[in-house]
Amino acid sequence: MASIGCSCLPNSATPSVHLIDARGLKCPLPVLKTEKAASTLPPGTLVEVRATDPMARIDLPVFCRQQGYAFELREEEAAMIFTITLGGAKENGPR
């Protein structure tokens, strides 16, 4: 089973990045972990969610649209990587 964890990588030159490793988790868990993290982080924080469940391709963008978060989706090594900007209004992901 994949390890589950979150971490922040502070950098004074760029916004902090909060990492969520949701690989191996079935939806809605990637969304729920993202929602929980977003409720404790300030606007402008970048949240990077790594997920392998194909439903995350649908569920995370819907969540972002509902919350008004900007997001981008890319794929690397059999995982989807969502980069979400909390509080962002511009969407860059697929519809």
ZADREN-338700 format. One line per 3 residues: for each residue x, y, z of C-alpha. Coordinates in nm, 2 decimals. Example, Ala and Ser with C-alpha at 12.3 -4.5 7.8 and 13.67 -1.06 7.14 Angstrom:
1.23 -0.45 0.78 ~ 1.37 -0.11 0.71
end
This chain:
0.00 0.00 0.00 ~ 0.13 0.35 -0.08 ~ 0.24 0.57 0.20
0.01 0.85 0.29 ~ 0.16 1.18 0.39 ~ 0.16 1.55 0.36
0.45 1.80 0.39 ~ 0.52 2.16 0.33 ~ 0.83 2.29 0.15
0.88 2.65 0.26 ~ 1.08 2.88 0.02 ~ 1.09 3.25 0.07
1.11 3.32 -0.31 ~ 0.81 3.11 -0.40 ~ 0.47 3.02 -0.24
0.49 2.73 0.00 ~ 0.39 2.39 -0.16 ~ 0.19 2.15 0.05
0.23 1.79 -0.08 ~ -0.04 1.53 -0.06 ~ 0.05 1.17 -0.16
-0.28 1.01 -0.24 ~ -0.13 0.74 -0.46 ~ -0.31 0.41 -0.40
-0.61 0.58 -0.25 ~ -0.95 0.54 -0.41 ~ -1.18 0.84 -0.46
-1.32 1.03 -0.27 ~ -1.01 1.00 -0.04 ~ -0.78 1.22 -0.26
-1.05 1.50 -0.26 ~ -1.12 1.46 0.11 ~ -0.74 1.49 0.20
-0.72 1.79 -0.03 ~ -1.03 1.95 0.13 ~ -0.89 1.89 0.48
-0.55 2.04 0.39 ~ -0.71 2.34 0.22 ~ -0.92 2.43 0.53
-0.60 2.49 0.73 ~ -0.38 2.66 0.46 ~ -0.38 3.03 0.36
-0.49 3.15 0.02 ~ -0.21 3.15 -0.24 ~ -0.07 2.82 -0.11
0.01 2.57 -0.37 ~ -0.11 2.21 -0.30 ~ 0.04 1.93 -0.51
-0.18 1.62 -0.51 ~ -0.03 1.29 -0.65 ~ -0.31 1.04 -0.73
-0.34 0.71 -0.92 ~ -0.72 0.65 -0.91 ~ -0.86 0.74 -1.25
-1.16 0.90 -1.08 ~ -0.94 1.17 -0.94 ~ -0.92 1.30 -1.30
-1.29 1.39 -1.26 ~ -1.33 1.44 -0.88 ~ -1.04 1.68 -0.81
-1.12 1.92 -1.10 ~ -1.49 1.93 -0.98 ~ -1.38 2.01 -0.63
-1.15 2.28 -0.75 ~ -1.42 2.44 -0.96 ~ -1.66 2.43 -0.67
-1.41 2.60 -0.44 ~ -1.29 2.85 -0.71 ~ -0.93 2.71 -0.70
-0.70 2.73 -1.00 ~ -0.54 2.40 -1.09 ~ -0.32 2.23 -1.35
-0.30 1.86 -1.42 ~ 0.01 1.67 -1.55 ~ 0.10 1.31 -1.56
0.43 1.15 -1.45 ~ 0.53 0.79 -1.40 ~ 0.18 0.64 -1.38
0.05 0.92 -1.14 ~ -0.16 1.22 -1.20 ~ -0.02 1.54 -1.04
-0.26 1.82 -0.96 ~ -0.11 2.15 -0.87 ~ -0.38 2.35 -0.70
-0.36 2.72 -0.61 ~ -0.58 2.79 -0.31 ~ -0.79 3.09 -0.35
-0.71 3.12 -0.72 ~ -0.99 3.20 -0.97 ~ -0.82 3.10 -1.29
-0.85 2.74 -1.41 ~ -0.59 2.58 -1.63 ~ -0.69 2.22 -1.61
-0.90 2.02 -1.86 ~ -1.28 2.06 -1.86
end
